[in-house]
């Protein structure tokens, strides 16, 4: 995507997984930790915005746990 694009490609579960799977090395992670990990890896703004929808009160043991909060995010395009 260039700075001139008006519409960005939709966020997919595969894109999220590629970015954050490395965050799941301990027993569980928080929304904040997932967001920080994605941000540190240079996630595009649309991905970060999608991840803000995660429940702040939950802990996530595996990447699969994210999908309960993001049921509308497609697996891939």
PEPE-V675583 format. One line per field, one symbol per residue. phi: phi as a letter, one per 20 degrees, with the letter a starting at -180 (. if undefined). psi: psi as a letter, one per 30 degrees, with the letter a starting at -180 (. if undefined). A space follows every 10 residues. Layout:
phi = ???
psi = ???
//
This chain:
phi = .dfefeceff fcffffgged gffeddface ggffffffff engfgfffff ffffffeedd ebggffffec fefffbe
psi = klffkfklkk kleeeeeeef fffifaelll eeeeeeeeef ghkleeeeee fffkkfflkj fleffefefh ffklel.
//
